[in-house]
Amino acid sequence: MKAAYYERQGKASEVLRLGDFPLPSPGPGEVRVRIHASGLNPSDIKARTGFSGPAAFPLVIPHQDGAGVIDAVGTGVAAARIGERVWLFEAQYRRAFGTAAAYTVVPARQAVLLPDNVPFTVGACLGVPALTAHRCLFADGDIKGRFILVHGGAGAVGTAAILLAKWAGAWVATTVSTPEQADAARRAGADVVIHRWSDDVAAIVKSETGQRGVDRIVDVGLQDNLDIDMNCLANGGIISAYAVNDAADHLPLPLLKTMIAGCSFRFVYIYTVPAAAKSAAVSAISQCLADGAYAPTIGMQVPLDAIVEAHEAQESGRVIGKIIVEPGH
């Protein structure tokens, strides 16, 4: 099979290669999936560059997320699963081979049924973004009727958070940096779109919520947004942060202000979220899909031989929406 891979960490143009690999065989409890679409995430970039630590394997086929069709199963997995359309999550977590390939093998529970009316490209947009967004939104209970602020609403996690929050019956405000990002956030269903650099975010949020503030904040850049968050948050509100700008960064907290506000912080790294919470997220995402309420923006689709271009586009931030790599067959 064809696959993209790297044998050392570094720049995309210097380390990413294409090659032929033997067709993998599923082991006990595993399924093999013919990949139709592979989703690219910032965490894939961080793994390739070494931001998140040294590589655990001498050769890596990247990408955690994807979608395709099960074509073989290992012992202990029902043969009836062969032919299922599925979306995948954490395909490359603690494993050497991810979804940037014609086929991949994953534990059966990480291949989730994809409804017939949902394109593979949408299935490849789930995984890391949708699971992360779900954890940020729902870890502290139901959000129906709640007020939510999502920073970076045009990003993969930001878009997922808007889609899931609206599906769950919440009111959602989001911040963006450009008119194009604003359009993407509105398509996702945000009730209020705020321009991060030219608008007074806190004043708008307070005005729109009757001076109450928001109950949950989903934050892509807590180091930069903490002051804004504290001014937007309702008493007893929760800030969930899922990304860092620099692995060495520290965050000084205004302790008295956060105590008075009854504020809580939640830090989300999806790979270490408890299994029960992840299972609940998978169920909720599947229901959202079945309800026809998950429609992400796909900003770029390229074939496998353009994987360097895809990685460079992800790093540049110039693409609005999810980047999809299609292995082809």
N, C-alpha and C positions, 0 to 999 in steps of 0.2 A: 504494500500500500504506500501511497504518498503521504508524507508528513513534513511539517516544519519542526525544526529542533535547534537547540544550542548546546554546546559543550563547555562553554564558559560564559560568565556574566559580562555584560557590557552593552555598548551601543547596538541598536537593532541592526544597522547596516554592517556591523563588524562581526556579529555573532550568530545571527539567525541564518539558517540554511534550510534547503529542501533536500529530501532524500527518500530512498525506498527502504521500507521496513517490512519484516515478515508480518503477516496478518496475525494479530494477537488472538489468543484463545481464552475464553472466560474460565476462571477457576470456580471452585465451590462458592455458591452464593452470589456469583457475578453474572452480568450480562454483557454481551458485545453489541455495540451500537454502530450502525452505519451513519456517519455524521453528514447531515445536510447543511447545517449552519453552526459555526463556532462563534461564541460571543467573546469579545475582548473587554477586559476590565483594567482599571488602574492597578489592581493588585498583581495582574500578570506582568505589567511593566515593572513594578517594584521588585518582583521576583527575578526578572531577567536582568535588571540593573544592579541587584544586590542591596537595594534599599532595605528590604525586609530580612536580610541576612544572607549568609553564603548558601549556595545551592546544595541541596541534600543528595543530589544524584549526579553522576558524571555526565549524563546526557538527559536532557529534558525536552519533551514535546509539550509546549505550553498550552495555556487556556483552561480555565475551570468550568466554563459554561458552554452549553451546546444543545442541539436538538437533532433528532434523527429517528431511525427505526431499529428496533432490536432484531438482530438476525441470528443470534446464537445465545444459548444460556448454559451456565455451568450446573453441576450437580446441586440439587436442593432448590432449584428455581423451576417453576412450572413451565413446561414446554409451550403452554398456551400463550406465554408472553412473547414468543417469536412473532414478529409482524406488528407489534405495538409501536405506535408513534409516541415518542417520549421526549421530555426535556431533562437535562442533566444539571447537577450541581456538584461542586467540589470534585470534579473529575481528576484534577491533578494535585489535590491536597494530600500530602504524604505519599504521593505516588509519582513516578517519573513521567508517565504518559498522560497528557490531557487531550483536549478536543481539537487541536490544530492538526488534524489528521483525517484520513478517509474513514478510519474506524478507531474506536476506543473501547476499553473494558472498564466497567465500574461496578461497585457493589449494587445489587439489584434495587435496594431502597433509594439509591441516588439516581435512578431512572424513573421519572414520574410521568404518568399517563398525560399525553398532550391531546386535547380534544381535536377531532377531525377538522373542525372549522378554524383552527388556530394555525397560522403558517409556522413553518420551522424557524423562520427568522424571528418571530415573536417569542417562540420557545427559547431561543438562544439569548434573549434579552432578560430572562428570569434569573435563576441562580443567585449569584452574589448580590446584584442590586435589589432584587425583590425580597430576598431573605433578610438582607440588611435593613431595608426600609421597614419590613414587618416588625423586626425586633425593636427598632427605634420607636415605632408607633404604638405597638400593642403589649410590650413587656410589662407595662404598668396598668393594664386593664382596657376595657372597652373604650372606644373613642367616639362613639355615636353622639352627636350633638356637641362635641368638644371643639375648641379652637386650636388650630395647629399652624405653626410657622415652619416652613421648609426653606432652608437656605440652599441656594444653587438649584432651583427647581427645574433647570434644563439639563442637569447632569443625569447620569444613569440612575443613581440612588434617589436623587431629588425627584425625578419623574416618577419612579416607582412609588415613592412616598406619597406624591400627590394622587396618583391613580388609586392606590390602596386606601388612602384616607377618605377620598370622595366615595369610593365603593362602600366604605364602612359608615358613611353618614356624617362625616366631620366637615367643618368649615376650614378652608385652607387658604392661607396667604403664603406667598413665596417671594424670594428675592432672586433677581437676575442681574446680569451686567450689560446686556446688549438687547436691542429691539428683536433680533432673531431669537434670542433665548426667551424673551417675553412671549413671542408667538408660540414657541414650543410648550411653555408652561401653561399657557391658556388652552392649548389643544389637550393637555393632560387633565384640564378641568379646574385649575386653580381659581378660587373666587376673587382673589386680589393679587395682582402682580406688582411688585415694588422694585424699582431700579436701585440697586445696591449703592451706587456711587453718587447719584444725583438726588435721591429722595431721602426724607427723614423717616427711616424705617420704623423706629419706635413710635413716632407721632402718628403715622398712618395706621399701624397695628392697634394702638390704643383707641384711635378714633373709630376704627371699623369694629372693635369689640366693645364699644360703650365704655371705654376706659378700663375695662376689666383685664385685658391682656390675654395671652394664649396659655393653654394648658400643657402643650407639648411643643418642643422645638427640636427639629431634626437638623443637625449642624454638620456641615462638611469642613468648616474651618473655625473651630472654637477659639483658637488662639487669636484670630482676628475679630471674631464676632462677640466675644464675651460681654463687653459693655452693652452692645445692642441687645443681646439676649436678656440681660438682667433688666433692661428697661422695657422689654416686651412681655416678660413672663408674668402670669397671674400668680397670686399667692399660692404656694404649694405646687407650683408647676415643675416640670421635669425637662431637662436639657439632655438630649441623646447625641453624642458625638461619635462619628464613625471613621474619621480620617485625620491624619496629621500632615502638616507641611514639611516637617523635618523630624527625623527619628530622635534627634537629640533635644527637641523642644520641651520646655517646661511651661506650666501654666500657673501663674500666681492668682490666687482667688481672693476676692474681697470678702473675707470671712463674715464680718458683721452684716454686710448687705445680704449675703446669701442666707445667713441664719434668720434674719428678720423676714426675708421673703419665703422662708420655708422651702427653699429651692433644693432639688435633688439633681445629681448628675449621673448619667448612665453612659458608659463607654462600651462601644459595640465593635467587636472584631468577630466577624461572622463565623470564622473557622472554629472558634472556641465557645460558641453559644451552646448551651446544654442541649442534648439530643431531643428531649421532650419539647423544648421550645422550638427547635428547628422543625420537628415533625408537625407541630401546630401551625407553623408558618407555611409549610408545604401544603397542608390542607386548605388553609385560607387562600393562598395564591391560586390553588387549583379551582376553588369555588369562584374566585374573582374571574378567572379565565372562562369558566363555564357560564358565568353570568354575562359574558361579553363586555366586561368592564376594564379589561387590561389592553390598552392600545398605546404602546410606547412609540416614541419617535426613533426611526432608524436613519441615521445620518450618513452611513457609508456602507457599501457592500463591495467586497473585492474577492477575487479568487485566491486560492492558497499561495500561488506564486507571487502575490503582491503583499505578503504578510509584513515585509519590512515597511512598506508604505502605510499599512494599517497601524503598526506600532508607532511609527513616527507621527501619524495623525493623532493618535491617542495622547501621546506625550505633548504635542503642541497645543492641544485644547481647541483647535480650530474647527473641529467637527461638532455640530450640535446633534446630539442623539447617539444611539448605540452604534458601534462599529462591528460589523459582521464579516467574518471570513468564511468563504464557502469552499470546502475541500474539492468538490467535484468528484466524479467517478468515471 
